[in-house]
Amino acid sequence: MQFPFNLRLGVFCVLLASAALCHADTKITVRMVYKDSSKEGSPNAVRTVYYRSGAMRRKEVANSPLLPSIANCATGTGFFIDMSSGQYRSYKVAKFRTAEDIREYLKTSPDNPYHIVFVQVESKTVDTGERKTFFGFEAKHLITTTKRAAASGGTGGEEIIDGWYIDHDRADNNCAPESVRAEPFFVVPTLLLDPGTEYPEYHHTGPLPVGLAVKEIRTEHLAARNGEAARTLTMEETVEELSDSPLTPAMFDLPAGLKENPQLFRNGGRVPAPQKP
């Protein structure tokens, strides 16, 4: 049994989770501002546009080396596209693994080649009772606090997610199955883990912050480790546009005339430099 997976579920992209209504066609524009206290300079801002139509997904990221992507959740396949070079790369959509899936894997692979360990994570969500209207939807103001101990070389620390949530799907590219959309590890994924080796075992209390976060501020207080000083990461996401108008089916097709490049997107999102003869 193969078991390649990313425990951060695409890191920031997976922070856009859903367990609400299913809209046939959706376009969502999100602006994210990211700041790391350990780095000098102004915060980094990224604007991402998500398109969703049935099982099809499309994502475009402005001001970023990341390439546009198209995914078919029904087939579990997708494409990274670089129109400037006229190239694309095929990929398989990552599978979502529950704690039970991983335990079953470890039973069949006792040598544990990925060095997987389970980490206890405590999370709590509080409904402030505040309500606002965004895009014609009533939004709930929820605050989630997540903690883990700094053990076995783990990062440790605390996260606080302050967000406003409406009853609407996220138009992400993660193709998450319905079976995980109400699971804490999917709804409130944490960055307080070492990617690829640590898997969270959540102990969650309070309502889960499901639905579309129209405004969300995530603050990560990371403990010192391996000689590095403690630091704070701040990510603020704001939905700038939300539309449920019909989308053109052709926008989910691979453009004609592109050449496949298996190495595309394997170099920080950029096309690899040509090799000298």
N, C-alpha and C positions, 0 to 999 in steps of 0.2 A: 504493500500500500504506500503510494507516494504521499508525502505530507508537506509540500511546500506551502507556507502561509506567512502572512505579515501580521504580527500581533497588534500592530497599531492600525491595521485596516486602512492603510493609505494615509496614516497620520491625520492631517487636518481635514482631508476630504471626508473621512468617515465621521467627523463631528457633525455632519449633516445627515441625521438619521430620521426615520419616519415610522409611524405606526398609526396614521390617521386615515382620512378619507382618500379614496383613489380617484384622481382626476384623469380623464382620458389623455388630454394634452396639457402640458404645463411648460412655461418658460419662467425661470427665476434668475435674477441677477443679484449676486451677493458681493459685497465689498468687505474684504478682511484686512485689518491693520494689525501687524505683528511687531512686537517689540521684545527684545532680549536685554535684560539689565546688564549682562556681562559684555555687551557689545556697544561700541560708541556709534553715534550717528542717528539719523532720523528713523522713525519706525518705517517698516516696509509695508506697502499697500498693494494688494492684489485684487483684481476684479474678475469674478468667474461667472459665466453664464451657463446655466444648466437647462437642457431641453429634455422633455420626456413625452413619449407617445406610445401608449401600450407597453410593450416589452422593450422598446427602443430607447436608448439614451444617447445624448450628445453633450460634450462639455468643452467649453472654450475658455482659456485663461489669458487675460490681457496682462501686459507688462511682466511677462514671465517666460522662462525658457521652456516651460511645459507645453507640449504640443496638444492640439485639439484631439479629442478622442470620440469614437462612436462605439457603442456596445449594444449587443443583442442579448437581452437577459434570457430569452427563450432558448437560444442555442449555446449561451455561455461563451461567446466569442466577441472579439472587438478589433478595432484598428486604431493605431496612433497615426496621425496624418501630418505631413509637413508640406504644405502647398508651395513654399518658396523653393524647395528642392525637387518637388514633384515625386515624393517618395512616401511610403507608408510601411507600417509593420503590423503584422497580425499578432494578437495575444489572446490568451484564455482568461476569462473573468475569474477572479479569485473566489474560492469556495469559503463559506463561513463555517467555522468549526466551533461547536459548543464544548463545554468542559467534558461532557460525556464522550464526545468524539475523540478528544485528545487522550482521555484515559483508555479508551479502547485501542487507540493507536499505540500507546505505551505498552499495553499488554502484548501486542503482536511484535513490538520492537523494544525488547528489554534493554538493549544496549543504548537506547535513547540518543541517537546520533545528533539530534538537534539540541541536546542538553536542556530539555524543557523542564521548567519548574513551575509549580502553582504558587501564586502569591495572594495572600488574604488582603482584600480591599474593602474598606468600609465607606459606604456612600449614604447620604441622607438628603432628601429633597423636602423643602418647605414651601408651601403655597402662601405667599404674602397676603393673598386676598385682593390684591390690586388687579384692576382690569382696564384695558385700553382697546381701542379699535384700530386695526391695521388692515388696509386693503379690503375693508368691508367685513372683516372677521374680528370677533372678540378674542383678545389675547389674555392669557393668564401669566402673571408674574411669578416665576418659580426660581428658587435659589438652591443649587445643589452643591454640597460639600463632599469631597472625596479625599480619603486619607489612606496611607499605607506606611508601614514601618520601614526604616532603612536597614534591611537585613540581607545578609549573604551578598553584599556588594551592590544591592539594588539602589535605585535612585532615591526612594523615599520621598516624603514631602506631602504637600496638601494642594488640592485644586478647589477653586470656587467658580461655579458657573452661574452667572446672573443673567437670566434670559426671559424673554417674552415669547410665548408659544401660542400658535393658532392651530385650529383643526384642519390641517392641510398637509398633503404629502410633500416630501422633499423630492426634488427632481435630480437626485444624485446618480452617479454611474456605478454604484456598488452592487446593484442587482441583488439586494438582500432579500432572502425568502421571508414569507410571512411568519415562519416559525421562530425567527430570531428578533422580530421587530418590537417585541415587548420585553426583551431580555436586557438587564442592566448593562451587560458588557457591550451591547450594541447601541443602546440609547444614550448612555453616559460613558463612552470609552475614555480611558485614562491614559495620559502620557507619563504617568509615574511608574513606568515599567521599562525594562531593557528589551528592545525590539527583538523578535525572533526567538527568545528563550523563555521569557516570563509570560505566564498566562494568568489573568485575574480570576479569582474566585470572589464574587461580589456578595456582600451582605448589605442589602439596600433596605432602607426604610423610607416611608413617605411615598407620595405619588411620583411615578416616573415622568420626566419631562418629555413626553412624546409629542409628535407633531412638528410643524415648521417653526423654527426659531427665527422670528422676524428681526429680533435684535438680541445679541448675546455677547456677553463679556466673560471670557475665560481667563482666569489668573492661576498660573502654576507656580507654586513655591517649591523649588527643588532643593533637596538637602545637599550638603557638600559630600563629595565622594571622589575617591582616587586622586586626592590632592587638588581637586577643583573646588573653588569656592561655591557656596550656595548662591543661587540665582533665581530670578523671577521672570517668567515668560507671561506676556499678556497678548491675547488674541481677541480682537473685537470684530464681530461680524454683523453686518446690517444688510437686510434685504432691501434693495433699491427698486426692484421691479418684480411684480408677480402677475402673470397673465395665464388664464386658462383658455385662451382662444385657440382654435385649431391650427396645427402646425403643418407645414408642407412635408409630405412623406419623403421627398427627394433629399431633404437635408440629413436624413439618416442613411443615405446611400454612400458608398465609397466613390469619390469622384473618378471619372474616367481618365485614363491616360497616365495614372500614377504607376511608378515602378516599386516593387516590393524590396525593402532593405531590412533584413533581419536584425541589423545592428542599430537601426533607428531608435532613438530614445534611450539607448543604453549608455549614453555619455552625457548625463545631466539634462536630457531632453533635447540635445542638439545633434545635428547630423555629424557623424565622425569625419574628421579631416581626411582628405584623400591620401592614400599611401604613395610615397615616391617610388618610382620604378627602380 
